[in-house]
Amino acid sequence: MGSTLAAAGFLLFLTFIVVNGIVFQGSCSDSALLCEQLCITLSPETYECGCWNDHILQPNGISCKVISNAQETDTATEATAGTTRLKRDRTIWPREKDTAPLSFTGHNYAEFPISDTTYLETNITIEFRTSEKRDAILFFAGQFNADDYISVAIIGPNIILRHDCGEGAIEDMYRGPFALNEWHSVTVWRKFCDRTSLKVDSKPLMVDLTEQFRFYKGISMDEGVFVGGAPSRIEALDSKVGTTNGFHGCVRKLIINNDVLLDTENEVNTAVNLQDLEYCNPITQTQTAPQPKIREIDLSTGQLYQHSSKSRSALSEVNGIQPFTTTRLATTAKPTTVTHATSKAHFGNSVDTTTPSVDLLPLPVLKVAEFSGASHFTVPAPADIVDYLDLRINFKPNQHAGLLFYWQDMGRYLAVFMERGYVNVQVTMGADTAILRSESPITLHQWHRAEIWRTGKGILMKVDRQSWVESQLMSIRGPLTEPGMLYIGGYDGDLPPHVALVSGFHGCMKKIRLNGRSIAFRPEHGQHIRECGADPCAAAGCPRSCSSTNDEFVCLCEWPKHGKTCEQETKRLLTMRFSGHSYLELKKAEQMDQVTGDTLKMEINVKLSNVTDTTSPLRSQLLVFAGENGVTADFFRLLITPDRHVQVMMNLGSGLVTLTHPTPLIPGRWSRVEVARHKRQLTLSINDATPITTMAPGDSEELNVYKGLFIGGMPPDSQHLDGFRGCIEFVQIGSVVVDHPEEAATAVNIENCDL
């Protein structure tokens, strides 16, 4: 019978996951847990979120919303379900309704939910009472590991208000002292980042206008609102608030933007950590039941789960399960809530149970998304983008050009893109166009933050710690009525002039906030998106080996195989085609003898590909390389520069010498490249053009390389150069001619090239 119970429980659990939940990668013990209230472990590597009683899980799978007029029914049930692990290892307790103010001892705090309405404007009212003169945190809301926050603290005899929108803290001090053991009311108003007011009790209102922060608009508070103290893991808490001490005293009211979060006189307490709270007076409700009461929550709705005798008996008849029985838990002074993931079943003469395919499971949200130049996310724009735009993008580029963000609707658009390393914003509201460019170019392979603000005709942009850049539109054609769509990392349609020349973004993005809301990177909303740093080769299915760039993988196919996964075979070969991921490796003694020593005569007949890859900038292409330890010891290298000139580079052990021929190669035409060396003298010629000559420095005259000679490229990660893209008819080194892959020790990704 135990195994039958377990099987039935698994069926209910699986159905809940597929139908109602969004599965996230990670553990409920992670410090960066996404869930707002409850965390349900699905496996050691996955979890999903749930909600407290009287709340319902929102479509984003993370946040919860209070259900109005929810009916609560206490049900005694068997506590056989596994213990649900909660955010910050909390235990679930039912909400206590009491009229006692919250008590704070200096070592605890109350945490409350927060809405998106606080981003641009925040109204806070707190009623408190203290019996000690000591520094303490009264209120904190903001980000744990970033700059955004707002706090109210008691420092000495004064009330201190501090807030930071990302570029520096602003402090307002309301002078005390304030009487002990009496109730006080603090009212804070903040709009954008340059306007605040502070009022204590019935004393005069203090107003502060800070002109230097007029470009900063919002404060992100989505990581929590805390009263009476704050978590110690908040970065630089002491420097932000002015103290890390918790509050000693009582708090009876908290109102934020007209949302009553705490009002103990009217039995309102929306704190999410009720089990941690203490009270200044005994709780008015008494525990009348001698045994603990168990509430069973349906995580699919957030409401109390109700068992009917009919459904219990029907379930027993169908699955062979005995009806639920009541099991007493360990004695405790508080009622315990057990959460169950449930599915809806219809009972009758027969049961039609359908388990959705695992393929229908929503993919986990990407914490850091990687874009390949052909990738993008598409999401609906928020409704308030019609009124204003406050955008923050955290990104790490791999190339100097690419589209970061694009919004459009009915002839209006705003594009954020990189061009030659500069961050640009181009915007039109239906009439004229404004273009902004960052003060300085940014570096590749490092994280950067771009901030863009638009309200009415005004446009502002800032990148990292650079200065603000601003512009203004001359006119706006008609009012906006629809929010339109957002495209992140790229766009698959027709872009406006100038922006159309920009390719998709190459690199990673880890956080985008638009008008106070985070945009989640959901794979189902994008194309060719993966977690930044993930290896595309992991599931490529290459028979030999694999190389990856950005989001793409390339199988390294041994001759005569070629194709996406080496599924094709070359039957005929006129000349050898190289794809940029191809190479020949020569190792025979008679071949290497022509390279080492004090002389070299090499001739190579090549045809450069005339197909330009517009999604990435041109880079040097490797034609020939021989060396022991890269370019740190003896080596010989022949390459084609981005502007199609042939360059030879060499080190005989006494110093580097470089020779670049002024005659460029013409794509699509055969060219003869000749390199000759006699001791320290190096000569390079292209077709019938005049040869050029130089001398290697020092006294060394011999090239000591023995590992091998590479033609057309090298194995991945051997050098930071692209392979050759085009055709090679032959390579002659001294008296040795190589014109077929079979003459090489290794031949990778070689295809036929017609003359």
C-alpha positions in Angstrom: 0.0 0.0 0.0 2.9 2.4 0.8 4.2 2.0 -2.8 0.7 2.7 -4.2 0.5 5.9 -2.1 3.9 7.0 -3.3 3.0 6.4 -7.0 -0.2 8.3 -6.7 1.6 11.2 -5.0 4.1 11.3 -7.8 1.3 11.5 -10.4 -0.3 14.4 -8.7 3.1 16.1 -8.2 4.2 15.6 -11.9 0.9 17.0 -13.2 1.2 20.1 -11.1 4.7 20.8 -12.4 3.7 20.5 -16.0 0.4 22.4 -15.8 0.9 25.1 -13.3 4.6 25.7 -12.5 7.7 27.1 -14.2 10.7 25.1 -13.5 13.9 26.9 -12.5 17.5 25.6 -12.4 19.2 25.7 -9.0 18.4 24.9 -5.4 16.1 26.2 -2.8 19.2 27.0 -0.7 20.7 29.3 -3.3 21.4 32.8 -2.2 20.0 34.1 -5.5 16.6 32.3 -5.1 14.0 33.7 -7.5 10.9 32.8 -5.5 9.0 35.6 -3.7 7.4 33.3 -1.1 7.7 29.5 -1.3 10.3 27.3 -2.9 9.4 23.7 -3.8 12.3 21.3 -4.6 11.7 19.2 -7.7 15.1 17.6 -7.9 18.6 18.4 -6.6 19.0 20.7 -9.6 15.5 22.2 -10.1 12.8 23.9 -8.2 9.6 25.9 -8.7 7.9 28.6 -6.7 4.7 28.6 -4.7 2.7 31.1 -2.5 1.4 31.5 1.0 -2.2 30.8 1.8 -4.5 33.7 0.5 -2.0 34.3 -2.3 -1.9 33.0 -5.9 1.2 32.5 -8.1 1.5 35.0 -11.0 2.1 34.0 -14.6 5.8 34.8 -14.2 6.1 31.8 -11.9 8.0 33.9 -9.3 5.8 36.5 -7.6 2.5 36.1 -5.7 -0.6 38.2 -5.4 -3.1 38.4 -2.5 -6.5 36.8 -3.3 -9.3 39.0 -2.3 -12.2 37.5 -0.3 -10.5 34.1 -0.2 -12.4 31.5 1.8 -10.3 29.8 4.4 -11.2 26.3 5.6 -9.2 24.5 8.2 -8.8 20.9 7.3 -7.2 18.1 9.3 -5.2 15.9 7.0 -2.3 13.5 7.0 1.1 15.1 7.2 2.8 12.6 4.9 4.0 15.1 2.3 7.7 15.9 2.3 8.7 19.1 4.1 8.7 22.0 1.6 11.9 24.1 1.7 11.2 27.8 1.7 13.0 30.9 0.7 15.6 31.7 3.4 14.7 28.3 5.1 11.5 29.6 6.5 8.8 27.3 7.9 5.2 28.0 6.8 2.8 29.2 9.4 -0.7 30.4 8.9 -1.3 34.1 9.2 -2.1 35.3 12.8 -4.6 38.1 13.1 -3.8 40.1 16.2 -3.9 43.7 17.4 -0.5 43.6 19.1 2.3 45.7 17.5 5.4 44.0 16.2 8.2 43.8 18.7 11.9 44.2 17.7 14.8 43.2 19.9 17.7 44.4 17.7 18.2 41.0 16.2 15.1 40.4 14.1 13.2 42.2 11.3 9.9 42.0 9.4 9.9 41.5 5.7 7.0 42.8 3.5 6.1 42.4 -0.2 6.5 45.4 -2.5 4.7 46.4 -5.6 6.2 47.9 -8.9 4.5 51.2 -8.1 7.3 52.3 -5.8 10.0 52.6 -8.6 9.4 56.3 -9.5 7.6 57.5 -6.5 7.5 56.2 -2.9 5.2 57.3 0.0 6.1 55.7 3.3 4.4 56.0 6.6 5.7 54.2 9.7 4.4 54.4 13.3 6.9 53.2 15.9 7.7 53.4 19.6 11.1 52.9 21.3 12.3 52.9 24.9 16.1 53.2 24.1 18.3 55.9 22.7 20.5 54.0 20.2 21.2 54.0 16.5 18.9 51.6 14.6 17.5 50.7 11.2 13.8 51.5 11.1 13.2 50.8 7.3 15.2 49.5 4.4 14.1 48.7 0.8 16.3 48.2 -2.2 18.9 45.9 -3.8 21.2 43.6 -1.9 24.3 43.8 -4.2 23.7 47.1 -6.1 23.3 50.8 -5.4 19.6 51.3 -5.4 18.0 51.7 -1.9 16.0 53.9 0.4 16.3 53.8 4.2 15.0 55.4 7.3 17.1 55.1 10.5 17.5 56.6 13.9 21.0 58.0 14.2 21.7 59.6 17.6 18.7 61.8 18.4 17.7 62.3 14.7 15.8 60.6 12.0 17.9 60.0 8.9 16.5 59.4 5.4 18.9 58.2 2.7 18.3 57.1 -0.8 20.5 56.3 -3.9 19.4 55.8 -7.5 22.7 54.5 -8.6 25.1 57.5 -8.7 25.4 58.6 -5.1 23.5 58.8 -1.8 21.3 61.7 -0.8 20.8 62.2 3.0 18.1 64.2 4.8 18.2 64.7 8.6 15.2 65.5 10.7 16.5 66.8 14.0 15.3 65.2 17.2 15.2 64.3 20.0 12.0 62.3 20.1 10.3 61.2 23.3 10.8 57.6 24.5 7.9 55.2 25.1 5.6 57.3 22.9 4.2 56.5 19.5 5.7 58.5 16.6 4.8 58.7 13.0 7.4 59.2 10.2 6.1 60.1 6.7 8.5 60.0 3.8 7.8 61.1 0.2 10.2 60.6 -2.7 9.7 61.3 -6.4 12.4 60.4 -8.9 15.7 61.0 -7.2 15.8 64.8 -6.8 12.7 65.4 -4.7 12.0 64.3 -1.1 10.1 65.4 1.9 10.2 64.1 5.5 7.8 64.7 8.3 7.8 63.4 11.9 4.6 63.6 14.0 2.9 67.0 13.6 6.2 68.8 13.2 6.9 71.0 10.2 7.5 69.3 6.8 11.1 69.2 5.5 11.5 69.4 1.7 14.7 68.7 -0.3 15.4 69.3 -4.0 18.7 68.0 -5.3 19.4 69.4 -8.8 22.5 67.3 -9.5 20.4 64.1 -9.5 17.6 65.3 -11.8 18.7 62.8 -14.5 18.1 59.8 -12.2 14.5 58.6 -11.9 13.9 55.3 -10.1 14.9 53.1 -7.2 14.6 49.3 -7.6 13.1 47.8 -4.5 12.2 44.3 -5.8 14.6 42.5 -3.4 12.5 43.3 -0.4 11.1 45.8 2.2 12.4 45.4 5.7 11.2 47.0 9.0 13.1 47.0 12.3 16.3 45.8 10.7 17.7 44.3 7.5 19.5 41.1 6.4 23.2 41.2 7.1 24.0 40.0 3.5 23.1 43.4 2.1 26.3 44.8 0.6 27.7 47.8 2.4 24.7 48.1 4.7 26.5 50.2 7.2 27.7 52.8 4.7 24.2 52.9 3.1 22.1 53.3 6.2 24.6 54.6 8.7 24.3 51.7 11.0 23.7 47.9 11.0 22.0 47.8 14.4 18.4 46.5 14.5 15.6 48.5 16.1 14.6 48.1 19.7 10.9 48.8 20.2 7.5 48.4 18.6 6.0 49.1 15.1 2.3 49.1 14.6 1.8 50.6 11.1 3.5 50.5 7.7 1.9 52.0 4.6 3.6 52.3 1.2 2.0 54.1 -1.7 -1.4 53.7 0.0 -0.9 49.9 0.4 -1.5 49.0 4.0 1.2 46.4 4.7 0.9 46.5 8.5 -1.9 48.0 10.7 -2.2 45.9 13.8 -5.1 47.9 15.2 -7.2 46.8 12.1 -5.7 43.2 12.0 -3.6 43.8 8.9 -0.2 42.1 8.7 1.2 41.1 5.3 4.7 40.2 6.5 6.1 37.2 4.7 8.1 36.0 7.7 5.4 35.7 10.3 7.0 32.8 12.0 10.0 35.1 13.0 7.9 37.9 14.4 7.4 38.8 18.0 4.8 41.0 19.6 4.8 43.8 22.1 1.6 42.4 23.8 0.2 38.8 24.0 -1.5 37.6 20.9 -5.2 38.2 21.3 -6.2 34.9 19.7 -5.8 31.9 21.9 -5.1 28.4 20.8 -8.2 26.5 21.8 -7.4 23.2 20.1 -5.3 20.8 22.2 -3.6 19.5 19.1 -1.8 21.4 16.3 -4.0 22.4 13.5 -2.8 21.6 9.9 -3.7 23.7 6.9 -3.1 22.2 3.5 -2.4 24.7 0.8 -3.0 24.1 -2.9 0.0 25.6 -4.6 -1.7 25.7 -7.9 -4.1 28.4 -6.7 -2.6 29.6 -3.4 -5.9 28.8 -1.6 -6.5 26.3 1.2 -6.9 22.8 -0.2 -10.3 21.4 0.5 -10.9 17.6 0.6 -14.5 16.4 0.1 -15.5 13.0 1.3 -16.7 12.2 -2.2 -13.4 13.0 -3.8 -11.5 11.1 -1.2 -13.5 8.0 -1.6 -13.4 8.2 -5.4 -9.7 8.6 -5.4 -9.4 5.6 -3.1 -11.6 3.5 -5.4 -9.7 4.5 -8.6 -6.1 4.2 -7.3 -6.5 1.7 -4.6 -5.6 4.3 -1.9 -7.1 4.3 1.5 -8.8 7.5 2.6 -6.7 10.1 4.3 -6.3 9.8 8.0 -5.2 12.4 10.6 -1.7 12.0 12.0 -0.5 14.1 14.9 2.7 15.9 14.5 5.2 16.8 17.3 3.6 19.1 19.9 4.0 22.7 19.1 2.5 26.0 20.2 1.8 27.1 16.6 -0.3 25.6 13.9 1.6 24.0 11.0 0.8 24.4 7.4 1.6 21.5 5.0 1.8 22.4 1.3 0.7 20.0 -1.4 1.1 20.2 -5.1 -2.2 19.1 -6.5 -3.9 18.4 -9.8 -7.5 18.5 -10.7 -9.2 15.1 -11.2 -12.7 14.3 -12.4 -14.3 11.3 -10.8 -17.1 9.1 -12.1 -17.5 5.7 -13.7 -14.0 6.1 -15.3 -11.0 8.3 -14.9 -9.4 10.0 -17.8 -5.9 10.9 -16.7 -3.7 12.7 -19.2 -0.1 13.5 -18.4 1.3 16.3 -20.6 4.5 15.6 -22.4 7.7 16.5 -20.7 8.5 18.5 -23.8 5.9 21.0 -22.8 7.7 22.0 -19.6 8.6 25.7 -19.7 12.4 26.2 -20.0 14.2 27.7 -17.0 14.9 31.4 -17.0 18.4 32.2 -18.1 20.4 34.1 -15.4 22.9 35.4 -18.0 21.9 35.1 -21.7 24.4 34.8 -24.5 23.7 36.2 -27.9 25.4 35.0 -31.1 24.6 37.8 -33.5 21.7 35.8 -34.9 19.9 35.7 -31.5 17.1 37.9 -30.0 14.4 38.0 -27.4 10.9 39.3 -28.3 8.6 40.4 -25.5 5.6 42.8 -25.3 6.5 46.3 -24.1 5.0 47.5 -20.8 2.0 49.7 -21.0 3.8 52.6 -19.3 6.4 52.8 -22.1 3.8 55.1 -23.7 4.5 57.7 -21.0 8.2 57.3 -20.3 11.2 54.9 -20.7 13.7 54.2 -18.0 16.1 51.5 -19.3 19.1 49.9 -17.7 21.1 47.2 -19.5 24.0 45.2 -18.1 26.0 43.7 -21.0 29.4 42.2 -21.9 30.2 42.6 -25.6 32.5 40.3 -27.6 32.4 42.6 -30.7 32.4 46.4 -31.2 29.0 46.5 -33.1 25.6 45.0 -32.4 22.0 45.8 -31.6 21.3 45.8 -27.8 17.7 46.9 -27.5 14.9 47.9 -30.0 11.4 49.2 -29.3 9.0 50.0 -32.1 5.3 50.8 -32.6 3.5 52.6 -35.4 6.4 54.6 -36.9 8.0 55.2 -33.5 11.1 53.5 -32.3 14.0 53.6 -29.9 17.2 51.6 -30.7 20.2 51.1 -28.4 23.2 49.7 -30.3 27.0 49.6 -30.4 29.0 50.9 -33.3 32.8 50.9 -33.4 32.7 50.5 -29.6 30.5 53.4 -28.9 27.0 53.0 -27.4 24.4 54.8 -29.5 20.7 55.6 -29.0 18.5 56.5 -32.0 14.9 57.5 -31.3 12.0 59.0 -33.2 8.4 59.6 -32.0 7.0 59.8 -35.5 8.6 63.1 -36.7 12.3 64.0 -36.4 15.0 61.7 -35.2 17.5 62.2 -32.3 20.8 60.3 -32.1 23.0 60.1 -29.0 26.5 58.6 -28.7 28.4 57.7 -25.5 31.3 59.9 -24.5 33.9 57.1 -25.0 34.1 53.7 -26.5 33.8 50.7 -24.2 36.1 47.7 -23.8 35.3 44.2 -25.0 34.8 41.2 -22.8 34.0 43.3 -19.7 30.6 44.1 -18.1 29.1 47.5 -18.8 25.9 49.3 -17.8 23.9 51.6 -20.1 21.1 53.8 -18.8 18.6 55.5 -21.1 15.8 57.8 -20.1 13.1 59.2 -22.3 10.2 61.4 -21.2 8.2 63.5 -23.6 10.8 65.0 -26.1 13.8 64.6 -23.8 16.4 61.8 -24.2 19.3 61.0 -21.9 21.9 58.3 -21.9 24.8 57.3 -19.7 27.3 54.4 -20.0 29.2 53.2 -16.9 30.8 56.2 -15.1 30.9 58.4 -18.2 29.0 61.7 -18.4 25.3 62.0 -19.3 24.6 62.7 -22.9 21.3 64.3 -23.8 19.2 65.4 -26.7 15.7 66.5 -27.5 13.2 65.7 -30.2 11.6 68.7 -31.9 8.1 67.2 -32.1 6.0 64.1 -31.3 3.4 63.1 -33.9 0.2 62.2 -32.1 -0.3 60.4 -28.8 0.9 56.9 -28.3 -1.9 54.4 -27.7 -0.2 51.0 -27.9 3.0 49.9 -26.2 4.3 47.8 -29.1 7.1 45.2 -28.8 10.6 44.9 -27.5 13.5 43.2 -29.2 16.6 42.4 -27.2 19.9 41.5 -28.8 18.7 41.6 -32.4 15.8 42.1 -34.7 14.6 39.9 -37.6 12.7 42.6 -39.4 13.6 45.8 -41.3 15.4 48.3 -39.1 15.4 52.0 -39.7 18.1 53.7 -41.8 21.6 53.7 -40.2 20.5 51.2 -37.6 19.9 48.7 -40.4 23.7 48.6 -40.9 24.2 47.2 -37.4 24.3 43.4 -36.9 22.9 41.5 -33.9 24.6 41.7 -30.6 27.6 39.3 -29.8 28.0 38.8 -26.1 26.1 38.4 -22.8 23.4 40.2 -20.9 22.7 39.5 -17.3 20.1 42.1 -16.2 17.7 44.4 -18.0 15.3 46.7 -16.1 12.7 48.6 -17.9 10.5 51.1 -16.0 11.3 49.5 -12.7 10.7 45.9 -13.9 13.2 43.2 -14.6 12.9 41.5 -18.1 13.3 37.7 -17.7 15.4 35.9 -20.2 13.0 33.0 -21.1 14.3 30.7 -23.9 10.7 30.3 -25.2 10.7 34.1 -26.0 13.9 34.0 -28.0 15.8 32.4 -30.8 19.3 30.8 -30.5 19.7 31.9 -26.9 21.6 30.0 -24.3 23.1 30.5 -20.8 26.3 32.6 -21.1 29.3 30.4 -20.9 27.5 27.2 -21.8 29.2 24.9 -24.4 27.2 24.4 -27.6 29.4 21.4 -28.4 27.9 19.5 -25.4 24.9 18.3 -27.5 26.3 18.8 -31.0 26.8 15.1 -31.8 30.2 15.5 -33.6 31.8 12.1 -34.2 35.4 13.4 -33.6 35.8 16.8 -32.0 34.0 20.1 -31.9 34.7 23.8 -31.9 32.4 26.6 -30.8 32.0 30.3 -31.2 29.2 32.2 -29.5 26.1 30.1 -29.9 27.3 28.0 -32.8 29.3 24.7 -32.9 31.4 23.4 -35.7 32.3 19.7 -36.0 35.9 19.0 -36.9 35.5 16.4 -39.6 38.5 14.3 -40.8 39.0 13.9 -44.5 36.9 12.9 -46.5 34.0 13.8 -44.2 32.4 17.2 -44.0 29.1 18.8 -43.2 27.3 20.0 -40.1 27.9 16.8 -38.2 30.3 15.2 -40.7 27.5 13.4 -42.4 28.7 14.1 -45.9 31.7 12.6 -47.8 33.8 14.2 -50.6 33.9 12.0 -53.7 35.9 14.2 -56.0 38.5 16.9 -55.4 39.8 19.4 -57.9 41.3 21.8 -55.4 41.0 22.1 -51.6 38.4 24.4 -50.1 38.9 25.8 -46.6 36.0 27.1 -44.5 37.7 29.0 -41.7 37.5 25.9 -39.5 39.7 23.8 -41.8 43.4 22.9 -41.7 46.1 20.5 -42.9 48.8 19.3 -40.6 52.1 18.2 -42.2 54.5 16.1 -40.0 56.6 14.0 -42.4 60.3 14.4 -42.1 60.8 15.3 -45.7 58.1 18.0 -45.4 59.6 19.5 -42.2 63.1 19.4 -43.5 62.1 22.0 -46.1 61.0 24.4 -43.3 63.7 24.1 -40.7 67.3 25.2 -41.1 68.6 28.4 -42.6 66.7 28.5 -45.9 63.1 28.4 -47.0 61.4 28.6 -50.4 57.6 28.4 -50.3 55.0 29.0 -53.0 51.2 28.8 -52.4 48.4 29.4 -55.0 45.3 30.7 -53.2 41.9 32.1 -54.1 40.3 34.3 -51.3 36.6 33.7 -50.8 34.5 36.6 -52.1 31.7 35.8 -49.6 31.7 38.4 -46.8 30.3 37.5 -43.4 28.4 40.6 -42.5 27.5 39.4 -39.1 31.1 39.8 -37.8 34.0 42.1 -38.5 36.8 40.9 -40.7 39.8 39.3 -39.0 43.2 38.1 -40.1 43.1 34.6 -41.7 45.9 32.1 -41.2 47.6 30.6 -44.3 50.7 28.9 -42.9 52.1 28.4 -39.4 55.1 26.5 -37.9 56.2 27.0 -34.3 57.1 25.3 -31.0 55.3 27.5 -28.4 53.0 29.8 -30.3 54.8 33.1 -31.0 57.0 33.1 -27.9 59.9 31.1 -29.5 61.0 30.3 -33.0 58.1 30.5 -35.4 57.0 31.2 -39.0 53.6 32.6 -39.8 51.9 33.6 -43.1 48.5 35.3 -43.0 46.0 37.5 -44.8 45.2 40.8 -42.9 41.6 42.1 -42.6 42.3 44.5 -45.5 43.4 41.5 -47.7 47.2 42.1 -47.6 49.6 39.2 -47.2 51.8 39.4 -44.2 54.7 37.2 -43.1 56.0 37.2 -39.5 59.0 35.3 -38.2 61.3 34.9 -35.2 64.6 33.0 -35.5 65.3 33.4 -31.8 66.8 36.9 -31.8 63.7 39.0 -32.4 60.5 39.4 -34.3 60.4 40.6 -38.0 57.2 41.4 -40.0 56.8 42.0 -43.7 53.5 43.1 -45.3 53.1 43.3 -49.1 51.3 46.4 -50.3 49.5 44.5 -53.1 46.1 43.3 -51.8 44.5 40.0 -52.9 41.4 40.2 -55.0 38.6 37.9 -53.7 37.5 35.3 -56.2 40.8 35.4 -58.2 43.8 33.1 -58.0 46.9 34.6 -56.5 50.4 33.3 -56.2 52.2 34.0 -52.9 55.9 33.4 -52.6 58.1 33.5 -49.5 61.9 33.0 -49.6 64.4 33.1 -46.8 68.1 32.9 -46.8 69.5 33.0 -43.3 68.3 36.3 -41.9 67.0 37.8 -45.2 63.3 37.5 -45.8 61.5 38.2 -49.2 57.8 38.3 -50.0 56.2 38.6 -53.4 52.6 38.5 -54.8 51.9 37.5 -58.4 54.1 39.7 -60.6 54.4 42.6 -58.2 57.7 43.8 -57.1 59.1 41.7 -54.2 59.8 43.3 -50.8 62.7 42.3 -48.5 63.7 42.8 -44.9 66.3 41.4 -42.5 65.7 39.6 -39.2 67.3 41.1 -36.1 70.1 39.5 -34.2 72.6 36.8 -35.1 70.3 33.8 -35.3 70.0 32.3 -38.9 68.1 29.0 -38.4 64.4 28.3 -37.8 64.1 25.6 -35.2 60.6 24.2 -35.5 59.8 20.5 -35.4 56.3 19.9 -34.2 54.5 20.3 -37.5 53.5 22.7 -40.3 49.8 23.9 -40.5 48.2 25.0 -43.7 44.9 27.0 -43.8 44.4 27.1 -40.1 45.1 25.4 -36.8 43.2 23.3 -34.2 40.8 25.4 -32.0 42.3 27.5 -29.2 45.9 27.1 -30.7 45.9 30.8 -31.9 43.4 33.7 -31.7 43.2 33.8 -35.5 40.5 32.8 -38.0 41.3 30.1 -40.5 41.6 30.7 -44.2 38.4 31.1 -46.1 38.9 30.2 -49.7 40.6 27.7 -51.9 44.2 26.4 -52.1 45.4 24.7 -55.3 48.8 23.7 -54.0 51.5 24.5 -51.5 55.1 23.9 -52.6 57.8 23.9 -49.9 61.2 23.4 -51.5 60.9 20.3 -53.6 57.7 19.0 -51.8 54.3 19.7 -53.3 51.1 19.3 -51.2 47.9 19.5 -53.3 45.7 16.8 -51.7 44.5 16.2 -48.1 45.9 12.6 -48.2 49.4 14.1 -48.3 48.8 15.5 -44.8 49.0 13.7 -41.4 45.7 15.4 -40.5 43.1 17.0 -42.8 40.1 18.6 -41.2 36.9 20.1 -42.9 38.4 20.0 -46.4 35.9 20.2 -49.3 36.1 20.3 -53.0 36.6 23.6 -54.8 36.0 23.9 -58.5 38.7 25.9 -60.4 
